[in-house]
Amino acid sequence: MPFSDRLDLLEWIQKRTTETIRGLEHFFCEERLRELEFFRLEERRFREDLIVAFQYLKVAHKKNGDKLFSRASCNSTRSN
């Protein structure tokens, strides 16, 4: 099963599960997730990707901080 199909299936399961919670039946899916302080799976995956990228940059900066990014040398400033 392709990853996108699995993600759709998990989203569907999350939606169906939140519908069974008493008191939230009349809310739309996004409102139920917000009320339960849940994220959509897509948003959670994006957040995890950002955390991994930050951790990578943090470690890379400790090893070769001065070589990780190059600084542009420009003697003039923009005139607006």
Backbone hydrogen bonds in HBPLUS format (Angstrom, degrees):
<---DONOR---> <-ACCEPTOR-->    atom                        ^
c    i                          cat <-CA-CA->   ^        H-A-AA   ^      H-
h    n   atom  resd res      DA  || num        DHA   H-A  angle D-A-AA Bond
n    s   type  num  typ     dist DA aas  dist angle  dist       angle   num
A0005-ASP N   A0002-PRO O   3.09 MM   3  5.39 123.7  2.43 102.9 116.7     1
A0006-ARG N   A0002-PRO O   3.09 MM   4  6.48 153.9  2.16 150.9 158.8     2
A0007-LEU N   A0003-PHE O   2.86 MM   4  6.16 155.0  1.93 154.2 161.7     3
A0008-ASP N   A0004-SER O   2.96 MM   4  6.16 155.3  2.02 141.5 148.0     4
A0009-LEU N   A0005-ASP O   2.93 MM   4  6.16 154.2  2.00 144.6 151.8     5
A0010-LEU N   A0006-ARG O   2.88 MM   4  6.15 159.1  1.93 149.7 155.0     6
A0011-GLU N   A0007-LEU O   2.87 MM   4  6.09 155.2  1.93 148.4 155.5     7
A0012-TRP N   A0008-ASP O   2.93 MM   4  6.13 154.8  1.99 145.5 152.4     8
A0013-ILE N   A0009-LEU O   2.90 MM   4  6.19 156.3  1.96 149.0 155.5     9
A0014-GLN N   A0010-LEU O   2.87 MM   4  6.06 159.6  1.91 147.9 153.5    10
A0015-LYS N   A0011-GLU O   2.89 MM   4  6.11 156.9  1.95 147.0 153.5    11
A0016-ARG N   A0012-TRP O   2.90 MM   4  6.13 167.4  1.92 153.6 156.5    12
A0017-THR N   A0013-ILE O   2.88 MM   4  5.97 157.4  1.93 149.1 155.6    13
A0018-THR N   A0014-GLN O   3.05 MM   4  6.21 161.1  2.09 147.6 152.0    14
A0019-GLU N   A0015-LYS O   3.18 MM   4  6.39 135.7  2.38 140.8 152.4    15
A0020-THR N   A0017-THR O   3.13 MM   3  5.51 150.4  2.22 107.4 115.7    16
A0021-ILE N   A0018-THR O   3.38 MM   3  5.57 165.3  2.40 105.7 110.0    17
A0024-LEU N   A0021-ILE O   3.17 MM   3  5.84 163.4  2.20 137.7 140.0    18
A0027-PHE N   A0024-LEU O   3.19 MM   3  5.49 159.9  2.23 110.7 116.8    19
A0031-GLU N   A0028-PHE O   3.03 MM   3  5.26 117.9  2.43 102.5 118.0    20
A0032-ARG N   A0028-PHE O   2.92 MM   4  6.24 153.4  1.99 157.2 165.9    21
A0033-LEU N   A0029-CYS O   2.97 MM   4  6.27 163.7  2.00 157.4 161.2    22
A0034-ARG N   A0030-GLU O   2.99 MM   4  6.17 157.3  2.05 142.6 149.0    23
A0035-GLU N   A0031-GLU O   2.84 MM   4  5.98 157.7  1.89 145.9 152.4    24
A0036-LEU N   A0032-ARG O   2.94 MM   4  6.15 148.6  2.04 148.0 156.1    25
A0038-PHE N   A0033-LEU O   2.74 MM   5  4.82 168.6  1.75 151.6 151.3    26
A0037-GLU N   A0034-ARG O   3.06 MM   3  4.82 152.2  2.13  97.7 106.2    27
A0044-ARG N   A0040-ARG O   2.95 MM   4  6.25 157.4  2.00 155.2 162.5    28
A0045-ARG N   A0041-LEU O   2.91 MM   4  6.08 155.3  1.97 147.6 153.7    29
A0046-PHE N   A0042-GLU O   3.06 MM   4  6.29 157.1  2.11 144.8 150.8    30
A0047-ARG N   A0043-GLU O   2.97 MM   4  6.18 156.8  2.02 146.8 153.0    31
A0048-GLU N   A0044-ARG O   2.98 MM   4  6.23 158.2  2.03 146.9 152.5    32
A0049-ASP N   A0045-ARG O   2.93 MM   4  6.21 152.2  2.00 146.7 154.5    33
A0050-LEU N   A0046-PHE O   3.01 MM   4  6.33 152.3  2.09 147.4 154.4    34
A0051-ILE N   A0047-ARG O   3.02 MM   4  6.34 153.5  2.09 147.8 155.1    35
A0052-VAL N   A0048-GLU O   2.96 MM   4  6.22 161.1  1.99 152.1 156.6    36
A0053-ALA N   A0049-ASP O   2.95 MM   4  6.15 159.6  2.00 147.4 153.2    37
A0054-PHE N   A0050-LEU O   2.93 MM   4  6.12 158.6  1.98 147.4 153.2    38
A0055-GLN N   A0051-ILE O   2.94 MM   4  6.17 161.0  1.98 150.6 155.7    39
A0056-TYR N   A0052-VAL O   2.92 MM   4  6.14 155.9  1.98 148.8 155.5    40
A0057-LEU N   A0053-ALA O   2.98 MM   4  6.22 166.0  2.00 152.2 155.4    41
A0058-LYS N   A0054-PHE O   2.86 MM   4  6.03 152.7  1.93 148.6 156.9    42
A0059-VAL N   A0055-GLN O   3.03 MM   4  6.24 161.8  2.06 149.5 152.9    43
A0060-ALA N   A0056-TYR O   2.84 MM   4  6.01 167.1  1.85 155.4 159.8    44
A0061-HIS N   A0057-LEU O   2.82 MM   4  5.82 149.9  1.91 141.6 149.5    45
A0062-LYS N   A0058-LYS O   3.19 MM   4  6.43 146.6  2.31 137.4 145.4    46
A0063-LYS N   A0059-VAL O   3.12 MM   4  6.45 149.4  2.22 148.0 156.0    47
A0064-ASN N   A0060-ALA O   2.91 MM   4  5.99 173.1  1.91 160.3 160.2    48
A0065-GLY N   A0061-HIS O   2.84 MM   4  3.84 101.8  2.46 138.7 127.0    49
A0067-LYS N   A0064-ASN O   3.07 MM   3  5.37 138.8  2.25 107.2 118.9    50
A0068-LEU N   A0064-ASN O   2.97 MM   4  5.92 121.2  2.33 153.0 169.3    51
